[in-house]
Amino acid sequence: MSKKTPQEIIEQTENVLVKTYNLQPVVMDHGKGCYSYDSAGKKYLDFAAGIAVASLGHAHPKIVKTITSQTKRLMACQASFATAERLEAAQILVDNGCFDLVYFSNSGTESVEAALKCARKWAYDKKGKNCHEIIAFKNAFHGRTYGSASVTSKRETQPFFAPYLDGVHFAEFNNPLSVESLINDNTAAIIVEPVQGEGGLVPANPFFLKDLRRMCDKHNICLRFDEIQAGMGRLGTFYAYQSFETDDGAIEPDIACLAKGMGSGFPVGAMVAKREFGEALSLGTHGTTYGGNPLSCAVAATVTKEILSDGFLDHVNKISEHLVDGLRKIQCSSNKITDIRGKGLMIGVDTEFDIKVLLKKLQDNGFMATQAGKSTLRLTPPLIVSLEEADEALAIIDKTLKELS
Ligand SMILES: Cc1ncc(COP(=O)(O)O)c(C=O)c1O
C-alpha cells in the first residue's frame, strides 16, 4: 500500500503523533485469523489481539461481509431514529444476561463514563444530592478520560491532571473488609473489574464479588462491573459476571461496561444496566453522536451472535484449559515461570525475566503478547484460536524462555 520503508513510516509517525506510546521497531501490515504480518512479511502468532480486542481474529469473513454490506446501506443516522441494526445488537445484549437497558458507546472509557453518570444520577434521585461517592480498587484500570481516570488508581501517580472527580476512594481488591470500611451514607457506587486486566490479570474471588453484592444490597449502592477486557466471551461465558458463580448462582451487577471484544476490532462499546439503574439516565442527561450507529451495531450483532453460536464458548474454555496445562508443564520443566493466573483466555504469566526483554524476544520468535501490571506477560488471543495454534504458542514460549535462560 505504501511506498515508504518501514523505517520511514516509524520515523515520520513519531514526528506527527503525540508520543503517548513507544513505537515498536516493525510496521504492522495485515492480519488473518490468529496471525498478524508486518510490512516485511514476517508472520506473528497474535496472542495480543489488539489487547483482547480481535475476539474473532483478523479479517473474519462474517465481519468483512457485515461491514461491506452495511456501509453500502447506512452508516450514519441521528440517535433519535430507530434502526433495525441497533435494535438487534441491543436485543442480543439484553437476551443473554441480567440487563434490561443498553446505551451504546464507541470505546471502553465512554462506557465507563456513561456508567459513572448513570450511577451518580441514580444515587442522586434515590438517596439525595450528597450521595456521590464511589469506591474503586487499587490496581484497577477503567480508562483515560476524566471520569474513568478518576476511578483508576494510577491517578495517584499523575497529579498533573488534577483535580480529578472527588469522592472516589480506593479499596484493596479481593478484600471485603477494606470495602466495608469505606462505605458511608454518601456511597453511590462500587466499580470493579471481575478480572483486573492492566493490574496484572488478577481474578476476583467469587466470594469477594458476592460480598460486594451483599454490601450493595444492604446499603443501597449501585454495583458496576467493568467487563471491558473480560466480557464478551473472553472468560468462557458471554458476560464476565456469568463466570463467577457461588452456591447461590452468578453474582449479578446492576450495570456492566463493555467494549473491546464486542466489535472484534471495530470500535463499539456499551453500558448495559438493570432497568431501575438505566432509567436514571433520562432524556437530555447523556448522549453521543457516533454511539449506536448502524455500522458499529451491525458489527456488534455479528460478533456477539458468533460468540453465542453453538460450541463457541465451550471452545474458549477448552483452549483455556489446554493453554494453562501447557504453561504449567513449561513451568515444571523450565523453572523460570513464577506464576500463572487469570481466567478463560485472559491469562497472565510471571517469569524471572524482564518483561520488556521477554516480549522483544517473543516478537523476534514470531509471537505477539502484551505487558500487564509491572511485569506480567499477558496472553489474550483471539477466542477462535485453535488447539494447534495454542500448541504453537506454547512451543514458542518454551523456546523463548530457554533462549533467555
Ligand atoms: C478494564 C478496562 N476498562 C476500560 C478500558 C478503557 O477502554 P478504551 O481504551 O477502549 O477506552 C480498558 C482498556 O484497556 C480496560 O481494560
PDBQT file of the ligand as one rigid body, heavy atoms in Angstrom, charges set to zero:
ROOT
HETATM    1  C1  LIG A 501     -10.931  -2.947  32.174  1.00  0.00    +0.000 C 
HETATM    2  C2  LIG A 501     -10.823  -1.812  31.198  1.00  0.00    +0.000 A 
HETATM    3  N1  LIG A 501     -11.640  -0.758  31.337  1.00  0.00    +0.000 NA
HETATM    4  C3  LIG A 501     -11.586   0.289  30.495  1.00  0.00    +0.000 A 
HETATM    5  C4  LIG A 501     -10.685   0.324  29.452  1.00  0.00    +0.000 A 
HETATM    6  C5  LIG A 501     -10.652   1.509  28.533  1.00  0.00    +0.000 C 
HETATM    7  O1  LIG A 501     -11.072   1.143  27.250  1.00  0.00    +0.000 OA
HETATM    8  P1  LIG A 501     -10.717   2.051  25.989  1.00  0.00    +0.000 P 
HETATM    9  O2  LIG A 501      -9.241   2.001  25.812  1.00  0.00    +0.000 OA
HETATM   10  O3  LIG A 501     -11.487   1.429  24.850  1.00  0.00    +0.000 OA
HETATM   11  O4  LIG A 501     -11.201   3.424  26.299  1.00  0.00    +0.000 OA
HETATM   12  C6  LIG A 501      -9.808  -0.742  29.283  1.00  0.00    +0.000 A 
HETATM   13  C7  LIG A 501      -8.800  -0.704  28.216  1.00  0.00    +0.000 C 
HETATM   14  O5  LIG A 501      -7.779  -1.341  28.253  1.00  0.00    +0.000 OA
HETATM   15  C8  LIG A 501      -9.873  -1.843  30.177  1.00  0.00    +0.000 A 
HETATM   16  O6  LIG A 501      -9.056  -2.887  30.057  1.00  0.00    +0.000 OA
ENDROOT
TORSDOF 0
